[in-house]
Structure formats: C-alpha cells, structure tokens
Amino acid sequence: MLSVDEARALLNTIDASSPVGMRDRALIGLMVYTFARVGAAIKMHVKDVYVQGRRTWVRLHEKGGKRHEMPCHHNLEEYLQTYIEGEQIGADAKGYLFRTALGRTKQLSERPMSQADVYRMIGRRAEDAGVHTKIGCHSFRATGITEYLSNGGKLEVAQQMANHESARTTGLYGRRNDRVSLDEVERILI
C-alpha cells in the first residue's frame, strides 16, 4: 500500500506529454480513485468511459461477468479526458482503452495491455517517482480504500465502490488502524 504522499508523487511525476504518459496516469488514477482491479481496468473499452448527468463515469467488467459502474473523481475525469482527447481515441468506441506501447516509440498500438505490462509500468513509474515502497497492481486498491476510510468514508460504501461481496473483505483493505506513528516508535529508549 502507498502513503498519500507516495500516491500523489507517483501521479504527479508522470510526464503526460506523450501518449504513454497520458495512458499511465489515467490507468493508475483509475485504480486509485475507483478501487478497480487491474483485470477490470485492462478489459475496458473506450465506450466504458461515458458522460451521464454532466459527470464522467466508468464501467468496469469485473470478475464473474459483473458490470460495475462508478462516477469519476474530478482528478480521474481530467486524466481520462486528457488521455482520450490527446490520443484521439474517442471515436474508437469498441477499441481497448488501455493499449500497449509500440516498442520504445511512446506511441500506442490497438492491442490491450496485459497484467504483466501494467505491473512493469508501475515498477518503472514508482522508481521514477522515488517511491521505495514495493508495490504492484493491487496496491492502488488498498491505497484508495484506506484513504477513503481514513477521511470518514463508510465501510458499506467502500464495499460497494470496491464491488466486494462482503464488508469484511473491504475491511481487510482498510489499513488505517495499522499505522504506527514515528513518535510512538521513538518511545523505545534502548
């Protein structure tokens, strides 16, 4: 799991001037702000980002064939719009949203990213941001849920947002009570 500062640094250090940078920021933002599983994120098509009632929403295709729809946080909305408009993929409704890069050209193909692609990208982006916490695709889910709950969010709503069957499962992600402050550790006077 990332701290708030690490998550912010990770998102803010991504250079969104290239198609790959826009894609990476949108994908990481999606996983943080919607608690999306990486498998659901990489299955998304362009049409799964849509406007309803003046708000951008995302449609995730979760495990077991479940559809899960969520409104976008304003940061995520900006990341997705910048990516879709910048890459000019809005007209390709049936195309995959998160596409692989064409070698080192920083251009995107029409093929979807795999979980391994996303994992490698996260490692590169974390290193670039100076994030030393060992993270993977699932780290963003735990980070988002923990931050939501730490800021007064309700467990039942987090459960719905994470598309969990049980609040107990969601509670396992909410690590807000696991944080031991440095002040407490410094009380060990050996």
JOZI-V576663 format. One line per field, one symbol per residue. ss: DSSP state (H for helix, E for strand, C for the rest). burial: I if it has 16 or more other ideal C-beta (glycine too) atoms within 10 Angstrom, else O. A space follows every 50 residues. Layout:
ss: ???
burial: ???
//
This chain:
ss: CCCHHHHHHHHHCCCCCCHHHHHHHHHHHHHHHHCCCHHHHHCCEHHHEE EECCEEEEEEECHHHCEEEEECCHHHHHHHHHHHHHHCCCCCCCCECCEE ECCCCCCEEEEECCHHHHHHHHHHHHHHHCCCCCCCCCHHHHHHHHHHHH CCCCHHHHHHHHCCCCHHHHHHHCCCCCCCCHHHHCCCCC
burial: IIOOOIIOIIIOOIOIOIIIIIIIIIIIIIIIIIIIIIOIIIIIIIOIIO OOOOOIIIOIIOOOOOOIOIOIIOOIIIIIIOIIOIIOIOOIOOOIIIII IOOOOOOIOOOIIOOOIIOOIIOOIIOOIOIOOOIOIOIIIIIIIIIIIO OOOOOOOIIOIIIIOOOOOIIOIIOOOOOOOOOOOOOOOO
//
